[in-house]
Amino acid sequence: MNEEMYIQEKVGKRNPFRVPEGYFDNLTAQVMQNLPEQPERRAKSVFMRPVFYAAASVCALLVAGAAWMWRPAAEVSSTAPVQANAVAQPQQQESAEGYFDEAADYMMLDNHEIYAYLADSY
Amino acid sequence: MDKRKEFEALVREYSETLYWLIRRIVLTHEDANDVLQNTFLKAWNAYDSFNRDSKLSTWLTRIAINESTDQLRRNKHLASAAAEDLSVAKSLLADEFFDGDATEAMLQEAIASLPEVQRTVFTLRYYEEMKYSEISKILNTSEGALKASYHIAVKKITEYFKERD
C-alpha cells in the first residue's frame, strides 16, 4: 500500500487543534496593537554606512596599487633582466596580501558586514 | 491607502491561515500565538523592503516558517535544560486546546521527531496540500529535494506507527 495512503487511512487529515473562544475575532486588533507605529529599521546600517564607504575607498586604492605594481614587466623597465622580475613577483604578491589583511583588521570589518552593507545599499 | 491600514488588511486576510500553519509546527496555542505576533512584527518592519513582484502569501509563509523553526529551537533548548521527558503525545493529550485522539497525538509525535526540513515539508504538503512548486518558492529549495524530503518523512512516520502497532 502507498505509505501516504497508510497515514491517511490510519489518522486522516482532521485538524485536532483548538483555540480559545473568540480568539480569531480579536486577532487582527491584537496583532496591530503589538506593532510599532512605524516600521523599525536596523540602526546598524545607518550608523555603519560611513565606515562602509571608507572601507570601499581603501579597497579601491589597494586594487589600484596592486594593478600598478603588477603591470607588465616591459612597462616597468625595458632594460631590467626578466629573471629579476620573475623572482621579485612572489614577494610583491605576499606583500599585497599583507596589505589587504592589515586593512581589513584596521577597519574591523569582515565579509558578513560587507555583504550586509551591500544588501542594505542595493 | 495609508500604509498601516494596508498592513491591517493584510493581517486580517492572512492571520488565520498563518496561525494554523504555525500551530501545526509548534503544536501549542501559546507558542503559536507568540510566533504569529513575531511573524507580523518582522513583516511590518520589513514591509518597505518587500519586493512587490513577489507573492505576499509566499513572503509571509516564509517568515512564519522561519519564526516557527526558531521557536522549536528555543523550546528544545529549554526542554533539555529542564530535563523534561514528557512525550509529545502525552503533552498533547493533556492540552485543553487539543481534542484529538491517541492516534492523532501519535501522528503529531511522529512529525515532531522528524528533522526540521522534513517536518516543514510534510506539514506543508500533507495538511496544507501545497504544490511542490509553491513549497519550492517558500523554502528556496529545488522541487526534487522537496519530493525526496517528503518521501523520507512519510516513510519514517509509517515506520513509527508500524513499530507501535
Chai-1 contact restraints between the chains, C-beta under 6 A:
chainA,res_idxA,chainB,res_idxB,connection_type,confidence,min_distance_angstrom,max_distance_angstrom,comment,restraint_id
A,E3,B,V154,contact,1.0,0.0,6.0,A-B,restraint_1
A,E3,B,K155,contact,1.0,0.0,6.0,A-B,restraint_2
A,E3,B,T158,contact,1.0,0.0,6.0,A-B,restraint_3
A,E4,B,V154,contact,1.0,0.0,6.0,A-B,restraint_4
A,Y6,B,T158,contact,1.0,0.0,6.0,A-B,restraint_5
A,I7,B,I157,contact,1.0,0.0,6.0,A-B,restraint_6
A,V11,B,T103,contact,1.0,0.0,6.0,A-B,restraint_7
A,V11,B,E104,contact,1.0,0.0,6.0,A-B,restraint_8
A,V11,B,L107,contact,1.0,0.0,6.0,A-B,restraint_9
A,P16,B,F98,contact,1.0,0.0,6.0,A-B,restraint_10
A,P16,B,D99,contact,1.0,0.0,6.0,A-B,restraint_11
A,P16,B,G100,contact,1.0,0.0,6.0,A-B,restraint_12
A,P16,B,E104,contact,1.0,0.0,6.0,A-B,restraint_13
A,F17,B,R23,contact,1.0,0.0,6.0,A-B,restraint_14
A,R18,B,F97,contact,1.0,0.0,6.0,A-B,restraint_15
A,R18,B,D99,contact,1.0,0.0,6.0,A-B,restraint_16
A,V19,B,H29,contact,1.0,0.0,6.0,A-B,restraint_17
A,F24,B,E16,contact,1.0,0.0,6.0,A-B,restraint_18
A,L27,B,S15,contact,1.0,0.0,6.0,A-B,restraint_19
A,T28,B,V11,contact,1.0,0.0,6.0,A-B,restraint_20
A,T28,B,R12,contact,1.0,0.0,6.0,A-B,restraint_21
A,V31,B,V11,contact,1.0,0.0,6.0,A-B,restraint_22
A,V31,B,F40,contact,1.0,0.0,6.0,A-B,restraint_23
A,M32,B,E8,contact,1.0,0.0,6.0,A-B,restraint_24
A,N34,B,Q37,contact,1.0,0.0,6.0,A-B,restraint_25
A,L35,B,W44,contact,1.0,0.0,6.0,A-B,restraint_26
A,P39,B,W44,contact,1.0,0.0,6.0,A-B,restraint_27
A,P39,B,N45,contact,1.0,0.0,6.0,A-B,restraint_28
A,P39,B,Y47,contact,1.0,0.0,6.0,A-B,restraint_29
A,P39,B,D48,contact,1.0,0.0,6.0,A-B,restraint_30
A,E40,B,N45,contact,1.0,0.0,6.0,A-B,restraint_31
